[in-house]
C-alpha cells in the first residue's frame, strides 16, 4: 500500500507534457494529401476596435477551405492578454485550422516578443505542403529577424520546393510599397534584404507571395514574382477614399490548372 501511495505521489509530481504551440497544433489538423483544395488568407486583424469579429463569420461560411492563414499583426503590443482578447477568443475551438506568421507588432517590445514564441512556436519560420503545393512561412517582422540562419533555411526549402508545381510564400511585410507618394510601409529599411529575397523568389519560381502590413488591398509583381498585399482583415484601414481601402480576405482555390484567387469583401453587419 505504501509503495502504491509513493508511486501515485511520484506520478503527480511529474511535469505535465507541454501542449503543442498554436501553429504546430493547427498544422497537425490539416489534411496533407489533398490534390485539389482551398485556403483563405487574411491579414492585420489587430486592434481593440478590430472588425475581425465581423470578417470571421464570412470566412467560416466559405465552402471547404482546409485552413486559414493570418499574415500577422494579430495584436498591437504583443501582450498575452491582447492575444487572448483579439485572436484566441475568436478562433479557439474552431474546426478550421488557423496558422500565423510573426509580424512587426509581434516583435513590438522586447519584453513582450517572447509571448509570440511561447504561444505560437519557434522558430517563427516554417514550411509545410498540401498535395502539389508547398507553403513557406517567413519571419520578416523586423529587419533583424531576417538573419543568415533564416536565409540559409529559406534557400534550402526553396530548392526542395521545386518538386512542387505551386510554391506560396507567406510573410508580413511587403518587399516594396506599391503606393506612390507614400512613406514606405515595407522592407525598404534594409534594401539588401529586399533584393536578396526578390532574387530568391524569382530564381526559384515562387507562385505567389502573400503579405499584409499595409491595411489595404494591392497586387502586382516584384521582379518576376507576383504578390498580393492583403491587410484588410479587421484593423483600421489605410488609404481611405481609394479603391484599395476595404475589409477583405483572399480565397485561393488550387486545382489541376493552378491556383485561382478571389478577393472577398464580407458583409459588415452593424452592431
Secondary structure as the mmCIF struct_conf table of DSSP 4:
data_model
#
loop_
_struct_conf.conf_type_id
_struct_conf.id
_struct_conf.beg_label_comp_id
_struct_conf.beg_label_asym_id
_struct_conf.beg_label_seq_id
_struct_conf.end_label_comp_id
_struct_conf.end_label_asym_id
_struct_conf.end_label_seq_id
HELX_RH_AL_P HELX_RH_AL_P1 UNK A 2 UNK A 13
BEND BEND1 UNK A 14 UNK A 14
HELX_LH_PP_P HELX_LH_PP_P1 UNK A 15 UNK A 21
HELX_RH_AL_P HELX_RH_AL_P2 UNK A 22 UNK A 27
TURN_TY1_P TURN_TY1_P1 UNK A 28 UNK A 29
BEND BEND2 UNK A 30 UNK A 30
BEND BEND3 UNK A 32 UNK A 32
BEND BEND4 UNK A 35 UNK A 36
STRN STRN1 UNK A 37 UNK A 42
BEND BEND5 UNK A 47 UNK A 47
TURN_TY1_P TURN_TY1_P2 UNK A 48 UNK A 49
BEND BEND6 UNK A 51 UNK A 51
HELX_RH_AL_P HELX_RH_AL_P3 UNK A 52 UNK A 61
BEND BEND7 UNK A 62 UNK A 64
STRN STRN2 UNK A 65 UNK A 70
BEND BEND8 UNK A 72 UNK A 72
BEND BEND9 UNK A 76 UNK A 77
HELX_RH_AL_P HELX_RH_AL_P4 UNK A 80 UNK A 83
HELX_RH_PI_P HELX_RH_PI_P1 UNK A 84 UNK A 88
HELX_RH_AL_P HELX_RH_AL_P5 UNK A 89 UNK A 91
TURN_TY1_P TURN_TY1_P3 UNK A 92 UNK A 93
BEND BEND10 UNK A 95 UNK A 96
STRN STRN3 UNK A 97 UNK A 100
TURN_TY1_P TURN_TY1_P4 UNK A 104 UNK A 107
BEND BEND11 UNK A 108 UNK A 109
HELX_RH_AL_P HELX_RH_AL_P6 UNK A 110 UNK A 120
BEND BEND12 UNK A 122 UNK A 124
STRN STRN4 UNK A 126 UNK A 130
TURN_TY1_P TURN_TY1_P5 UNK A 131 UNK A 132
STRN STRN5 UNK A 133 UNK A 137
BEND BEND13 UNK A 141 UNK A 142
HELX_RH_3T_P HELX_RH_3T_P1 UNK A 143 UNK A 145
BEND BEND14 UNK A 146 UNK A 146
HELX_RH_AL_P HELX_RH_AL_P7 UNK A 148 UNK A 161
TURN_TY1_P TURN_TY1_P6 UNK A 162 UNK A 163
BEND BEND15 UNK A 164 UNK A 165
STRN STRN6 UNK A 166 UNK A 170
BEND BEND16 UNK A 172 UNK A 173
BEND BEND17 UNK A 175 UNK A 176
TURN_TY1_P TURN_TY1_P7 UNK A 180 UNK A 181
BEND BEND18 UNK A 182 UNK A 182
BEND BEND19 UNK A 186 UNK A 187
HELX_RH_3T_P HELX_RH_3T_P2 UNK A 188 UNK A 190
HELX_RH_AL_P HELX_RH_AL_P8 UNK A 191 UNK A 203
TURN_TY1_P TURN_TY1_P8 UNK A 204 UNK A 205
BEND BEND20 UNK A 207 UNK A 207
STRN STRN7 UNK A 208 UNK A 211
BEND BEND21 UNK A 213 UNK A 216
STRN STRN8 UNK A 217 UNK A 222
TURN_TY1_P TURN_TY1_P9 UNK A 223 UNK A 224
STRN STRN9 UNK A 225 UNK A 230
BEND BEND22 UNK A 233 UNK A 235
HELX_LH_PP_P HELX_LH_PP_P2 UNK A 236 UNK A 237
BEND BEND23 UNK A 238 UNK A 239
TURN_TY1_P TURN_TY1_P10 UNK A 240 UNK A 241
BEND BEND24 UNK A 242 UNK A 242
TURN_TY1_P TURN_TY1_P11 UNK A 243 UNK A 244
BEND BEND25 UNK A 246 UNK A 246
STRN STRN10 UNK A 249 UNK A 255
TURN_TY1_P TURN_TY1_P12 UNK A 256 UNK A 257
STRN STRN11 UNK A 258 UNK A 264
#
